[in-house]
């Protein structure tokens, strides 16, 4: 009979080592109660799911599971019965070795080593800036002690810069270490954080942002799994049927009926970006292009023009409001109130993942020096390494995208950026942008839309559900989610010469109207290709082909957006309506 403490340790080990999707796969393979069918709601109780696996398997089976299934790269486990390091599960515990290591460190560093360990235990297991400061007041240099404890596998590093490090005691070893130090058992406290900016506040020192973000990611994974599980079980046939008639034109008509001709396009862009973040391959008839569908998105202009509504409310929904969520559940990280230093730090948790970061007040991030270079790299999905005065963050590769809002001074022609950094145009150049000008027409449309929503004249429940189901199912298929893997094939988007011919015509018409130097780069055209491919993803279920062709409708919309954005970025040196009329009179 397996002991209760061993089952509890197995449960913790399984949760640590595997993402929720892998736990789901393991449970299905074992034919267990939670996983034998698509049971709505199981994902909300990860403890129960992991516990059922822990109770059902032998040690030999557990080892086979760890060999077969993908484990988290960062996962380390050192318990009484099991040890997991470097991707290998050992059926022997680590506590005896940890006890020996504590004694060895105490022999070398004396009472100082016990001070360091007690300081970690009293904070719930972490050693960060606050603990370092307190140790220095006691004339103790903690880093050599912690380095020795790390070498002997008593503690694990949670962050390492060139000048600043932090460590933590693993949850499963903390009670043992308390006992070794002769301390009474107690509830854990939050793990202390490292430096998150120039000087951390008292509140910041009490939170380990990186660990907190990993838990947030797990919760977002759970949200996606829960929604998709419910969709597959209850609405799959309806979603496929809806998808056979869905298109970019259908989406545009839906939004125009809700919000009018003036306001609809911002929401249209925002929802299309939700398809784009599946980040699938773009190909041509000859093969690969090296491009993928993902792109970042910005709404800028005067305050009060509905920017936040399109990038935040329409995607995430408004609790107790009239607007339901239209975005992919669990794939949009809302960044309201996050400082840029915190963003750079938590970005490490998203390595190898593709999410969308919604930033409602982008202006605020540029009050901090050096953000342009970091965000340029982030938007190019490159390797981020950032130096603060106490630490160096990274390097790590950022694979996600942005939806942002920022205010600008809108003039009679064009606009002036209110962000002080003169290199900010390099950020704009890497996004699809949309200018908001508070015209009388726009003001009236916003007022009418608000009134219709307040009076209940607009209902988005059914439409929002259908669109959210479609974008979620398409996202899951294209990213190979376990719940739909094998049922539907991932398809690349195929571009043809017609798309480039249309963009070339637009380019020629634009260039002859710009007398001076260019105020935008060729990235604008690249983003228009990605936009057209994202718009074509709406037609995934429209044919049985093994690829998704770029539709004529998507090409036309991409060309119009190209002309409009080129006009705005050129400070309106030409009227987009004239160029659009010329282009489409030639086709």
Secondary structure as UniProt FT lines:
FT   HELIX           4..17
FT   HELIX           20..30
FT   TURN            33..35
FT   TURN            40..41
FT   HELIX           42..44
FT   HELIX           46..56
FT   HELIX           59..68
FT   TURN            73..74
FT   STRAND          77..78
FT   STRAND          83..85
FT   TURN            86..87
FT   STRAND          88..90
FT   HELIX           95..109
FT   HELIX           111..122
FT   TURN            123..124
FT   STRAND          126..127
FT   HELIX           129..137
FT   TURN            138..139
FT   HELIX           142..151
FT   TURN            152..153
FT   STRAND          156..160
FT   STRAND          165..168
FT   HELIX           171..180
FT   TURN            181..182
FT   HELIX           202..205
FT   HELIX           209..234
FT   HELIX           236..243
FT   TURN            244..245
FT   HELIX           248..276
FT   TURN            277..278
FT   STRAND          281..284
FT   TURN            285..286
FT   STRAND          287..292
FT   STRAND          296..301
FT   TURN            303..304
FT   HELIX           307..308
FT   HELIX           309..313
FT   HELIX           314..316
FT   TURN            319..320
FT   TURN            329..330
FT   STRAND          332..334
FT   TURN            336..337
FT   HELIX           340..346
FT   HELIX           347..350
FT   TURN            351..352
FT   STRAND          356..359
FT   HELIX           362..365
FT   TURN            366..367
FT   TURN            369..370
FT   HELIX           371..379
FT   TURN            380..381
FT   STRAND          383..387
FT   STRAND          392..397
FT   STRAND          401..410
FT   STRAND          415..417
FT   TURN            422..424
FT   HELIX           425..428
FT   TURN            429..430
FT   STRAND          431..436
FT   HELIX           440..454
FT   TURN            455..456
FT   HELIX           461..478
FT   TURN            479..480
FT   TURN            482..484
FT   TURN            486..487
FT   STRAND          492..495
FT   HELIX           497..511
FT   TURN            512..513
FT   HELIX           523..536
FT   HELIX           537..542
FT   STRAND          547..549
FT   HELIX           552..569
FT   TURN            570..571
FT   HELIX           576..585
//
